């Protein structure tokens, strides 16, 4: 133990060896995860005075490598207060798996399940279910990890079904996030049914602002201030006022597909937030009370490094049974 006489604080020396899931990240970023409850001011002060890497002082932007040893001098009570206890909630598996390898998992999220936890549901959500599955498979061991937890790189609304991609290791998660940021890294496709007869492809480009209190976005002109949204809509089948469409999103904004289609005059059936009330009332006969939207296809572009084998790969998730039933009933009535 090291005694600091000026203030009589007893500090313990803590050594943390960097593994594959901590490597290739900045020292300050690692410490912000490891000491999750510590204020930023403490983190940067500690880097200047109480942190060494391989026995030497390092700048906050030092890139950690596998095998590095981070030494932290910290009081026991602070260590206990700053290190969040890692609790993985055991939950029943509700998702199916469209694709899995040693690096990634493509889960098929069912209707009504959150991707992440929120203030209304902190335990039973898709991310916890995937983590629990990986623990059962022996692919993730929380007690051996310092900061990493498998996580998704895309998110779907509670009542949107379909494909959600997870990185099973930190290198894989970083590589997936980089692909997502690239314009043609991973193309994301959805299917839905809209009110209206769409005959030609639509290219929708607009700006958006979000009302956090109402959890709703407004679609603005491209000349306005706001975040850019780009969506490509292709009609697949139409009959007597309804159209089954394929939607490709070029950007990933909150409620993007729902809001842009509604703004273009083709609201998604069942959508209580952006849809057409009269259409939604008619949809009740099919038992539909939420937006009918399914993330059904992911197409990988050119991938390198860890994910090289995914180049050109297509992952699909078939339409849920309720989507197929509603589609058949809506279009059958017009035949």
C-alpha positions as CSV (number, residue, x, y, z in Angstrom):
1,X,0.0,0.0,0.0
2,X,1.0,3.6,-0.7
3,X,0.4,6.3,2.0
4,X,-0.1,9.8,0.8
5,X,0.8,11.8,3.9
6,X,-0.6,15.2,2.9
7,X,-4.2,14.0,3.2
8,X,-3.7,10.6,4.7
9,X,-5.5,8.8,2.0
10,X,-4.5,5.1,1.7
11,X,-4.3,4.0,-1.9
12,X,-4.3,0.5,-3.3
13,X,-2.4,-0.4,-6.4
14,X,-4.7,-2.1,-8.9
15,X,-3.2,-3.8,-12.0
16,X,-5.4,-4.4,-15.0
17,X,-4.1,-6.5,-17.9
18,X,-5.6,-5.4,-21.3
19,X,-7.2,-8.3,-23.2
20,X,-8.7,-8.4,-26.8
21,X,-11.9,-6.7,-25.7
22,X,-10.0,-3.7,-24.2
23,X,-7.3,-3.2,-26.8
24,X,-7.2,-0.5,-29.5
25,X,-9.0,2.1,-27.4
26,X,-7.8,5.2,-25.7
27,X,-6.6,5.1,-22.1
28,X,-9.2,7.7,-21.1
29,X,-12.0,5.8,-22.8
30,X,-11.0,2.6,-21.0
31,X,-10.9,4.3,-17.6
32,X,-14.3,5.9,-18.2
33,X,-15.7,2.4,-18.7
34,X,-13.7,0.8,-15.9
35,X,-14.5,3.5,-13.4
36,X,-18.0,4.0,-14.8
37,X,-19.4,6.1,-11.9
38,X,-16.4,8.4,-11.7
39,X,-16.7,12.0,-12.7
40,X,-14.6,13.0,-15.8
41,X,-12.6,15.4,-13.7
42,X,-11.4,12.5,-11.6
43,X,-10.5,10.4,-14.6
44,X,-8.2,13.0,-16.2
45,X,-6.7,14.0,-12.8
46,X,-5.9,10.3,-12.2
47,X,-4.3,9.9,-15.6
48,X,-1.9,12.8,-14.7
49,X,-1.1,11.5,-11.2
50,X,-2.3,8.0,-10.4
51,X,-2.2,5.9,-13.6
52,X,0.7,4.2,-15.3
53,X,0.8,1.9,-18.3
54,X,3.6,-0.7,-18.2
55,X,5.1,1.3,-15.4
56,X,5.2,4.6,-17.3
57,X,3.0,7.7,-17.3
58,X,0.9,8.0,-20.6
59,X,-1.2,10.6,-22.2
60,X,-5.0,10.2,-22.2
61,X,-4.9,9.4,-25.9
62,X,-2.5,6.5,-25.6
63,X,-3.9,3.6,-27.6
64,X,-4.0,0.5,-25.4
65,X,-2.5,-2.8,-26.8
66,X,-3.3,-6.4,-25.8
67,X,-1.0,-7.3,-22.9
68,X,-0.5,-3.8,-21.6
69,X,-0.8,-3.5,-17.8
70,X,-2.7,-0.5,-16.6
71,X,-1.8,0.4,-13.0
72,X,-4.2,2.5,-11.0
73,X,-3.5,3.9,-7.5
74,X,-6.9,4.5,-5.9
75,X,-8.5,4.4,-2.5
76,X,-10.5,1.3,-1.8
77,X,-13.7,3.2,-1.1
78,X,-13.4,5.1,-4.3
79,X,-12.7,1.9,-6.3
80,X,-15.9,0.4,-4.8
81,X,-17.9,3.5,-5.5
82,X,-16.6,4.1,-9.0
83,X,-16.7,0.5,-10.3
84,X,-20.3,-0.4,-11.2
85,X,-21.2,-4.0,-10.3
86,X,-21.8,-6.0,-13.4
87,X,-25.1,-7.7,-13.3
88,X,-26.4,-9.7,-16.2
89,X,-30.1,-10.4,-15.8
90,X,-31.3,-13.9,-16.8
91,X,-34.2,-13.6,-19.1
92,X,-36.2,-15.9,-21.4
93,X,-35.0,-16.1,-25.0
94,X,-37.6,-14.7,-27.4
95,X,-35.5,-13.9,-30.4
96,X,-34.4,-16.2,-33.2
97,X,-31.0,-16.2,-34.9
98,X,-30.7,-15.4,-38.7
99,X,-26.9,-15.7,-38.7
100,X,-24.1,-16.3,-36.3
101,X,-20.3,-16.7,-36.5
102,X,-17.4,-16.2,-34.0
103,X,-17.6,-12.4,-34.4
104,X,-21.2,-11.4,-35.0
105,X,-24.8,-12.4,-34.3
106,X,-27.8,-11.3,-36.3
107,X,-30.9,-11.6,-34.1
108,X,-34.5,-11.5,-35.3
109,X,-36.4,-9.3,-32.8
110,X,-40.0,-10.1,-32.3
111,X,-42.9,-7.7,-31.9
112,X,-43.1,-5.8,-28.6
113,X,-39.6,-6.3,-27.4
114,X,-37.2,-3.4,-26.8
115,X,-33.7,-3.5,-28.4
116,X,-32.2,-1.8,-25.3
117,X,-33.7,-1.3,-21.8
118,X,-35.3,2.0,-20.9
119,X,-37.0,3.5,-17.8
120,X,-40.1,1.2,-18.4
121,X,-38.1,-2.0,-18.9
122,X,-34.6,-2.5,-17.5
123,X,-34.4,-6.3,-17.6
124,X,-36.3,-8.1,-20.3
125,X,-35.0,-6.6,-23.6
126,X,-33.2,-8.0,-26.7
127,X,-29.7,-7.0,-25.6
128,X,-30.0,-8.8,-22.3
129,X,-31.5,-11.8,-24.0
130,X,-28.6,-12.0,-26.5
131,X,-26.0,-11.5,-23.7
132,X,-27.7,-14.3,-21.7
133,X,-27.6,-16.6,-24.7
134,X,-23.9,-15.9,-25.3
135,X,-23.2,-16.7,-21.6
136,X,-25.0,-20.0,-21.9
137,X,-23.0,-20.8,-25.0
138,X,-19.7,-20.1,-23.2
139,X,-18.9,-17.2,-25.6
140,X,-19.1,-14.4,-23.0
141,X,-17.8,-14.6,-19.5
142,X,-18.7,-11.4,-17.6
143,X,-16.4,-12.2,-14.6
144,X,-13.4,-12.2,-16.9
145,X,-14.3,-8.9,-18.7
146,X,-13.1,-5.6,-17.4
147,X,-15.3,-3.2,-19.5
148,X,-16.8,-5.1,-22.5
149,X,-20.3,-6.3,-23.0
150,X,-21.7,-7.6,-26.3
151,X,-23.9,-4.9,-27.9
152,X,-26.1,-4.1,-31.0
153,X,-25.0,-1.7,-33.7
154,X,-28.5,-0.9,-34.9
155,X,-31.8,-0.4,-33.1
156,X,-35.4,-1.1,-33.9
157,X,-38.5,0.4,-32.3
158,X,-40.4,-1.8,-29.9
159,X,-43.1,-2.7,-32.4
160,X,-40.8,-3.0,-35.5
161,X,-39.6,-6.5,-36.0
162,X,-36.5,-8.0,-37.7
163,X,-32.8,-8.0,-37.9
164,X,-30.5,-6.5,-35.2
165,X,-26.8,-7.0,-35.5
166,X,-24.6,-7.7,-32.4
167,X,-20.8,-7.6,-32.0
168,X,-19.7,-10.6,-29.9
169,X,-16.3,-9.2,-29.1
170,X,-15.0,-5.6,-28.9
171,X,-12.9,-5.8,-32.1
172,X,-16.0,-7.1,-33.9
173,X,-18.2,-4.4,-32.4
174,X,-15.7,-1.7,-33.5
175,X,-15.5,-3.2,-37.0
176,X,-19.3,-3.4,-37.3
177,X,-19.7,0.2,-36.1
178,X,-17.2,1.3,-38.8
179,X,-19.2,-0.5,-41.4
180,X,-22.5,1.0,-40.3
181,X,-21.0,4.5,-40.6
182,X,-19.9,3.9,-44.2
183,X,-22.5,4.7,-46.8
184,X,-22.3,1.3,-48.5
185,X,-20.9,-0.7,-45.6
186,X,-24.2,-2.5,-44.7
187,X,-27.4,-1.8,-46.6
188,X,-30.5,-2.2,-44.5
189,X,-33.9,-3.1,-46.1
190,X,-37.4,-3.2,-44.6
191,X,-40.8,-4.3,-45.8
192,X,-44.1,-2.7,-45.0
193,X,-47.6,-2.0,-46.3
194,X,-48.6,1.6,-47.0
195,X,-51.9,3.3,-47.7
196,X,-51.9,4.5,-51.3
197,X,-51.1,3.2,-54.8
198,X,-47.4,3.6,-55.3
199,X,-46.3,2.8,-58.9
200,X,-42.8,4.1,-59.1
201,X,-39.7,4.2,-56.8
202,X,-39.5,7.1,-54.3
203,X,-36.3,8.8,-53.3
204,X,-37.0,10.7,-50.1
205,X,-34.5,13.2,-48.8
206,X,-35.3,15.7,-46.0
207,X,-34.2,17.1,-42.7
208,X,-35.6,16.1,-39.3
209,X,-35.8,17.5,-35.8
210,X,-36.9,15.5,-32.8
211,X,-39.3,16.5,-30.0
212,X,-37.8,14.5,-27.1
213,X,-40.8,15.1,-24.8
214,X,-43.3,13.6,-27.3
215,X,-40.8,11.1,-28.8
216,X,-41.8,12.3,-32.3
217,X,-39.9,13.7,-35.2
218,X,-40.9,16.4,-37.7
219,X,-40.0,16.1,-41.4
220,X,-38.6,19.4,-42.8
221,X,-37.4,20.5,-46.2
222,X,-33.8,19.8,-47.2
223,X,-33.1,23.5,-47.0
224,X,-34.0,23.7,-43.3
225,X,-31.8,23.0,-40.3
226,X,-31.8,19.5,-38.9
227,X,-30.4,16.0,-39.4
228,X,-30.4,14.6,-42.9
229,X,-32.7,11.6,-43.7
230,X,-32.5,9.6,-46.9
231,X,-34.9,6.8,-47.8
232,X,-35.4,4.8,-51.0
233,X,-38.9,3.1,-51.4
234,X,-39.6,0.5,-54.1
235,X,-43.2,-0.8,-54.7
236,X,-43.4,-4.6,-54.7
237,X,-47.1,-5.2,-55.1
238,X,-50.2,-2.9,-55.0
239,X,-53.9,-3.3,-55.3
240,X,-56.9,-1.0,-54.7
241,X,-55.3,1.5,-52.5
242,X,-52.6,-0.4,-50.6
243,X,-49.0,-1.2,-51.6
244,X,-46.4,-3.6,-50.3
245,X,-43.1,-1.8,-50.4
246,X,-39.4,-2.5,-49.9
247,X,-37.6,0.4,-48.1
248,X,-33.9,1.0,-48.0
249,X,-32.6,3.5,-45.5
250,X,-29.4,5.4,-46.4
251,X,-29.4,7.1,-42.9
252,X,-30.6,5.7,-39.6
253,X,-32.7,8.3,-37.9
254,X,-35.4,7.9,-35.2
255,X,-38.7,6.9,-36.8
256,X,-37.2,7.8,-40.2
257,X,-39.2,5.3,-42.4
258,X,-42.5,6.0,-40.6
259,X,-42.3,9.8,-40.7
260,X,-40.9,10.1,-44.2
261,X,-43.5,7.7,-45.8
262,X,-46.3,9.6,-44.0
263,X,-44.9,12.9,-45.1
264,X,-44.8,11.6,-48.7
265,X,-48.5,10.7,-48.6
266,X,-48.0,6.9,-48.0
267,X,-48.5,6.2,-44.3
268,X,-47.7,2.8,-42.9
269,X,-50.8,0.9,-41.9
270,X,-51.3,0.6,-38.2
271,X,-48.9,3.4,-37.3
272,X,-50.5,5.2,-34.4
273,X,-47.9,8.0,-34.3
274,X,-47.5,9.0,-37.9
275,X,-50.2,7.0,-39.7
276,X,-53.7,7.9,-41.0
277,X,-56.4,7.5,-38.3
278,X,-59.1,6.3,-40.7
279,X,-56.8,3.7,-42.2
280,X,-55.7,2.5,-38.8
281,X,-59.4,2.1,-37.7
282,X,-59.9,-0.1,-40.8
283,X,-56.8,-2.2,-39.9
284,X,-58.3,-3.1,-36.5
285,X,-60.4,-5.8,-38.3
286,X,-57.0,-7.6,-38.9
287,X,-56.0,-7.2,-35.3
288,X,-53.3,-4.6,-36.2
289,X,-52.7,-1.9,-33.7
290,X,-49.1,-0.9,-34.3
291,X,-47.0,-0.1,-37.4
292,X,-46.5,-3.1,-39.7
293,X,-42.7,-2.7,-40.4
294,X,-40.1,-5.5,-40.6
295,X,-36.3,-5.2,-41.1
296,X,-35.9,-8.2,-43.4
297,X,-32.6,-7.9,-45.1
298,X,-29.0,-6.8,-44.5
299,X,-26.5,-6.7,-47.4
300,X,-22.8,-6.4,-46.6
301,X,-20.5,-4.4,-48.8
302,X,-16.8,-4.8,-49.1
303,X,-15.5,-5.8,-45.7
304,X,-11.9,-6.1,-44.6
305,X,-9.9,-7.3,-41.6
306,X,-11.8,-9.2,-39.0
307,X,-15.0,-9.2,-41.0
308,X,-13.5,-9.9,-44.5
309,X,-15.5,-13.2,-44.9
310,X,-18.8,-11.1,-44.7
311,X,-18.1,-9.3,-48.0
312,X,-21.1,-9.5,-50.2
313,X,-23.1,-11.6,-47.7
314,X,-26.9,-11.2,-47.5
315,X,-28.7,-12.0,-44.2
316,X,-32.5,-12.2,-44.3
317,X,-35.3,-12.7,-41.9
318,X,-38.7,-14.0,-43.2
319,X,-41.8,-12.0,-42.6
320,X,-43.4,-12.7,-39.2
321,X,-46.6,-14.8,-39.3
322,X,-48.8,-11.9,-38.4
323,X,-47.3,-9.8,-41.2
324,X,-47.9,-12.6,-43.7
325,X,-51.5,-13.1,-42.5
326,X,-52.3,-9.4,-42.7
327,X,-50.7,-9.0,-46.1
328,X,-52.7,-12.0,-47.4
329,X,-56.0,-10.7,-46.0
330,X,-55.6,-7.1,-47.1
331,X,-54.7,-8.0,-50.7
332,X,-57.0,-11.0,-50.9
333,X,-60.1,-8.8,-50.2
334,X,-59.3,-6.8,-53.4
335,X,-58.8,-9.8,-55.8
